[in-house]
Amino acid sequence: MSSRSPAALPAELYRASQVRELDRIAIEEHAIPGATLMERAGIAAFDELRATWPAARRLSIVCGPGNNGGDGFVLARHAAAAGLHVRVGLLGEAARLRGDARSAHDRMRDAGIEAETYAADILEGAHVVVDALFGTGLDRAVEGALAACIEDMNGNPAPVVAIDIPSGLHADTGQALGVCVSAQLSVSFIGLKQGMFTGDARNCCGRVVFDDLGVPPAIYAGVPASARRVDMASLHGILGRRRRSDHKGSFGHVLLIGGDAGFAGAVRMAGEGPTPASSRASARSSCATASRIPRRWRRCWNVPA
């Protein structure tokens, strides 16, 4: 099931280890071959690419040595079958490919598409670049040839589609691991990764879409989400209507507790609310806030008495 509308994205977010467990359950307990999931992932990514850039005729697909690269090989084969001009750059050696990625590579080659050893000129003339380098398993600093490849993609004028997650983005924390692909579209599979919605992700993911690859809903029952997305659509109906005569005193009160020795600034600013229009008003607001802090806390936090 593909979800193209951001408002329709699942609320549930998962860590990388949980997504791997969802994959395992689908493959081992529901008898869906890994190669089938890879085929569906490549097709889903290609469908989203075509829907977003229907006029694109030239694709450059940059593949890594693992299953993310395998998704890229599938996409390349279907793109070529649709009449698009395709170039595939492989970061690594084809002889080292294993498992489903190896099978996907061989099917692509049998379809007449040869993977080239990656070089920057593979990106020249592309209407869209596909990032199929690394998926959720990357948790080390990006450097060397991988960093140079990502910088090539980021420096190319063509838009980038990231398969599953932008290469270089930590799937759990949202931290850019040194350098990260800056995608305009990210197509995520099986479970949304929590790192795609925090940290550096907003600079890297672009528009996020989701495809569950047709796995049965039962696979999610035993893997509780690590977090949940909250957006305005999910809040609809929870917040009641406001009467025209309502004011700040009509909606209860908030107690803010936070800070440590020398770190009271954030909770203090939260209590003050929007910045007053003048420095004089700001001073009055600060004094009012400070007056609500117990004396022993003021000494600890260096707040004026």
KAKAZI-V573894 format. One record per run of one state. SS is the DSSP state (a for helix, b for strand, c for the rest). FROM is the first residue (numbers start at 1). TO is the last residue. If there is no record, write none. Layout:
ss=SS from=FROM to=TO
ss=SS from=FROM to=TO
This chain:
ss=c from=1 to=1
ss=b from=2 to=3
ss=c from=4 to=5
ss=a from=6 to=8
ss=c from=9 to=11
ss=b from=12 to=14
ss=c from=15 to=15
ss=a from=16 to=29
ss=c from=30 to=33
ss=a from=34 to=52
ss=c from=53 to=57
ss=b from=58 to=63
ss=c from=64 to=66
ss=a from=67 to=81
ss=c from=82 to=84
ss=b from=85 to=90
ss=c from=91 to=93
ss=a from=94 to=96
ss=c from=97 to=98
ss=a from=99 to=110
ss=c from=111 to=114
ss=b from=115 to=117
ss=c from=118 to=119
ss=a from=120 to=123
ss=c from=124 to=127
ss=b from=128 to=132
ss=c from=133 to=143
ss=a from=144 to=155
ss=c from=156 to=158
ss=b from=159 to=163
ss=c from=164 to=168
ss=b from=169 to=169
ss=c from=170 to=175
ss=b from=176 to=176
ss=c from=177 to=184
ss=b from=185 to=189
ss=c from=190 to=191
ss=b from=192 to=193
ss=a from=194 to=197
ss=c from=198 to=200
ss=a from=201 to=204
ss=c from=205 to=206
ss=b from=207 to=211
ss=c from=212 to=216
ss=a from=217 to=220
ss=c from=221 to=226
ss=b from=227 to=228
ss=c from=229 to=231
ss=a from=232 to=235
ss=c from=236 to=247
ss=a from=248 to=250
ss=c from=251 to=264
ss=a from=265 to=272
ss=c from=273 to=278
ss=a from=279 to=290
ss=c from=291 to=294
ss=a from=295 to=301
ss=c from=302 to=305
